[in-house]
Amino acid sequence: MDIRRLIGNNLKEVRQARGLSQEALALECGLHRTYISGIERGARNPTALTLELLAITLDVKPSAFLAHWKKPPSADR
């Protein structure tokens, strides 16, 4: 799985577990709802600072967005 999709899936899982809509999360952390949507779809590539902001807002470690990461087969050279 592409790492952007992994981050997006994990963000969505944490956000929903907190009972927040994309709009509510966006308001809490000062980002636009469409940006949150783009991250969750894997269409955006958030910076480390953005991941930190989301982690602080959601009260998780930034590493939560990388949960279940596996080395991609294409990385074997």
C-alpha positions, 0 to 999 in steps of 0.5 A, a space after each residue: 500500500 502506498 504510504 500516503 494511503 496508509 497515512 490517510 487510512 490511519 488518520 480516518 480511523 483515528 478521526 472517526 474513533 474520536 467521533 469527529 467529522 472531517 469538518 470538525 477536525 479541520 476547524 480544530 486544527 486550522 486546516 481546510 476540510 478538503 485538505 483533510 479529505 485529500 490526506 484521507 484519500 491518499 491524494 495529498 502528501 502531508 508534511 511532518 509539521 502537518 502530521 504533528 499538528 493532526 497528532 496533537 489535535 487528535 491526541 495521538 503520537 504521530 507514529 499512529 499515522 504509520 501504524 501497520 506499515 510494511 516494507 513494499 515489495 518494490 523496496 527489495 533490491 
